[in-house]
Amino acid sequence: MTRTAELDSILTDALRDALALAQRQVNGLVLGKPQEVRLAFVALLAGGHVLIEDLPGLGKTTLAHALAATVGLAFQRIQFTSDLLPADVLGVSVYEAGSRQFQFHPGPVFAQVLLADEINRAPPRTQSALLEAMAEQQVTVDGTTHPLPDPFFVIATQNPVDLSGTFPLPDSQLDRFLLRFSLGYPNAESERALLTGADRRELIAQAPPVLGDGDVQALRRAAEQVHASEALVGYVQALLARSRQQPGVRVGLSPRAGLALLRAARAYALLLGRSHVLPEDVQALFIAVAGHRLVGEAEAGSGAALAKAVLHAVPVD
């Protein structure tokens, strides 16, 4: 069976309609941010995780709540603080006198959508507690491995301005996030609607689930079947090669970053109703995928600026 036939067999008309409705519902709750909402859906469908770096009060938590409610997945929030311990995230084994055995009590990481709020407030040991969970979809406590729910999707946030008492995420942790982006301030029309409309928390509480566990799994399988041509893969490879030669870049993109870019591009194309990836899909995602993976020289500017320079330096053949 060809990729296109496999995609058509998975992505029924009902599932297409449900996916479109889910996006409309989240956009109705997170106003004026259609591209950022689409990026969140991209990460969910591509099996990745999201890091949102922005100021307080711009809708990071609202986006996480709205997405979880719309896709019908179990949601948990962890407020990361300087005294948070790994056991507070993963769970702990407690001795039960009745059974004379240690029983594992799962922590909040055992959710389908996990909001890791202000992740850079926690010390490195606690941050790394999420590493195995995000990479392997399992946690190991006292030598015993416990599988996490499937799907498992992390939305982490951090404040880029107030850095006092924070612990910057190391490169190995940043690499576990498929996408990093910011929401930014809403436009005037959206801000007026927020100021005069109903409370977002009430609206989210009333929002019906549009998708379910099985639907998310099916959409992930469908995204894997979206076609990426040899020319498209060549374009991605050219971006990887340029990132390793770009002036100001100390550490370029790895092959794993290229795989992440292709996974995200397939999901992006699916969300736009296509069965194949276009260079425009890669371009729309490149900064969000590559910006936090590029390590620049001291005076080279941000990773996002370097990613933009790489993107502009590579023509589409």
N, C-alpha and C positions, 0 to 999 in steps of 0.2 A: 504494500500500500504506500502510495506517495505521501509526502509531507502534507500536501494540500488536501488529499482525501482524508488523511488522518485528522487534520485540523477540522474539516467539515463534519466529520463523524463525532467529534467532541463538542464543538461549538455549535450547538443547536440554536434555532431561532429564539427559543425561550431563554436560553442562557445569554445570548447576545443582548436581548431586551433587558434582562435583569442587570447585566453589567452596565448598560447605558443608564438605567434607572438609578443604580447605586451611585454612579458618578454625579448624576443630577442632584440626588439627595444630599450628598456631602457638599457639593457646591452651594446648595441652598442653606447649609448650616455654616460653612466657612466662606464668607462672602468675598467676592472680588479676587479670588486666588485660584483660577482654573488650572494654570500650569502647575502650581505647587500641589494641588489636589491630585492632578494626573501623575505627578512624580511619586506621590505616596502610593497610588494604585500600582504604578510600575514596580516599585520595590516589593509590594505584596505579591503580585503575580509572578515576579521573577525569583521569588524565594529569598529575597535579601532583606536588609534592615536599613533604617533611615536615621540620620543625625541631622536635627534641625538646630541651627545656630542662630539665635536671634534674641532681641530684647524681650523683657517680660511684657505680657499683656497683648501680644500680637497674634495670639490664636494657636500656639503650638499645642497646648493641651486640648483645646477645642477640636483641632484636627484629629488628634489621636482618639478622643471620645467619639467623634462623629463617624470616623472610619470603622471603629470597633462595633458601634451600634448598627451601622448600615450593613456590614457584612455578617452580622450575627455571631460574632466571636466573643469568647470570654475575655474580659478586660481586667487588668490589674495595673496599679500605679505604684511606683516606688519613688519616694522623695529622697534623693541621694544627699547625704550630709557627711560631715567630717568624722562623725562617730559611728557611721554605718559599718557593720561587719559583714563578711561574706555569708555567714549563717543567716543574717537577716534577709539576704537575697535568695539563697539556695534552699534553705531549710536546715533542719537539725535532727539528729537521732536522739531520742529520749528513752531512757530505760523505763519500761513498764513493769511494775511489781507483779501485776496479775499474771502476765505471760512470761515473766522473767526473761524478757528479750528487749533489745533495742528496737524501737519503732521509729521509722522515718516520718517526720512531719514536714510536708512540702512547704517551701517558701513561696513568695509571690511570683517568682520566676516561672512557676507552673501555670502559665496563662497562655492564651493564644495570641493576644495582643498585649504587649508589655510596654508601658510608658516609663522609661528611665529618666526621671525629671532631674535636670541639673546634674548630669552624670559626672561632670568634672569637679563637683563638690566633695566626692568621696575619695579616699586615699587609693593608691594604685592597687593594693591587695584586694579591695572590694571591687574596683573596676574590673580587674582581671577575673573575678568570679563569673562575670558575664561572658568571658572569652570562649570557654568551652561550650556554653549554652548557645551562643550565637553561631559558632562555627560547626558544631557537631549535633546540635539539637538534643543535647543530653547534659546532665550534670553528674559529677561523681562526688559522693559524700561518704567518708569513712570507708573508702575502698569499694563501694557499691555504686554502680552506674544506674541512673534513673532516666528513662526517656522523657522528653518534654512533649507537650501536646503538639499535634500536627493539624493545621499549620501553626508555626511559632514565628511571631513577627515583633521586632523590637523597634520602637520609636524613641530615640534618646534625644534630649534637649540639653543645650548649654547656653549660658549667657556670655557673649563675646566681650562685653564691656567691663563688668564688675569681676575682675580676676583675683581679688583679694581672697585668700583662703581656698584657692582652687588648685587642682592637680591636673595639668594638661594631659589629655589622652596620648599615650605613646603611639608610634606609627603602627605597631602590630595590632593595637586595638582599633585605630582609625580604619585600617584595612578591612575590618570585619563589617563595616557599613558599606552597603552597595552605593548609597547616595548621600550626599550632604548638600543641604540647601537652606536658604532663609526664606521667611514669609514676607518680611518687610511691612511697611505701613499700608493700610488699605487706601484705595483711591477715595475721592470725596463722596462719590455716590454710594459706595459700599459702606463707608464710615457713617454716613447719614442714616442708612438703613439699619446699621447696628445700634446707633444711638436712639432711634425711634421705634425699633422693633422689639419683639419679645426676647426674654432672657435666653441666651444660647443653651444654658444647661437644661432649661425646661423643654426647649425644642428637641434637644438630643434625647432627653428621657422619653419623649413621645414618638421619636422616630422609629418606624417599624424596621425590622431586619429585612433586607432585600435579597441577600445571598446567605448561604450557609456553608458549613464545613465542606460538604461534598462539592458545592459550586466552586469554592476557592481552589480545591484540588483539581477540579476539571479545568478551570481557567489556567492554572499553572501548567497542566499537560498541554493545553492548547497553545500557550505561549512558546513552549519548547518546539512546537511544530511549525512556527512561523519561519519562512524561508529567508536565509541570508546567503546571497549569491557569492561566488568566488571573488567577484570584483569588490563586493561590500566588505568581505573579510580582508581583502588586500588593502582597502582603505583604512580599516581598523589597525592593521599591522603597520601601515605607514605612520599613523598617529603614534603608535607605541615607539617606533624607531625614532621619530622626530623628538619625542619627549626625552630620549636619552642623549640627544645631541643639542637640545635647545639651550642657548646661552642663559645662564643663571640657574639652571636646574642641576642640583647635586645628585639626586637620585630620581631616575626616570621611572616610567611605568613598567610593571612586571607583566608577564604573560597572564597571571591571574587577573590583573586589572583589565586586560583585553577580553578575557572570558566574561568578566562582570559587565563590560560595556556591551558585548553582544547579547547577553541575557537580558539586560535592561532594554536594549533596542528592540528585541523581539516583543517584549511586553508592551513597549510604547506603540509599536506598529499595531499590535492586537487591539489596544485601546482606541486607536484611530480607525479601526475597522478594516485593516489590511492584512493580507496573508503573506506579505513579504516586507523586508526591511529596506528602507531608503537611506541614502546618505544623510538626508535631513533629520532622520530619527537619531542617528549617531551624533550629529551636530547639536541637536536639542538637548542631549543628555551628557555630552562630553565633560562639561565643566563640573556638573554635579557628581559625575563618576570619578573624574581624574583630579579635581582640585585638592582634595584632602589626601591624595596618594602621592602627589609630587612634593619632593623636598627641595627647596630652593636655597641658593646662597644667601648670606646675611642681608645683602642689599637688593635682592632680586624681586622683592614684592611677595604678595600672597600666592598661595597655590592656585587660587582661582584665576589670578592674572596670568600666571605662567601657563595654565591650561588654555586660556583664551589665546595666548600667543602661539602655542603649539597648533591649535585649531586653525588659526589664520595662516599658518606657514605651510599647511598641507593641502594642496589642491585636490579636488575630486576629479579623477580621470574619467 
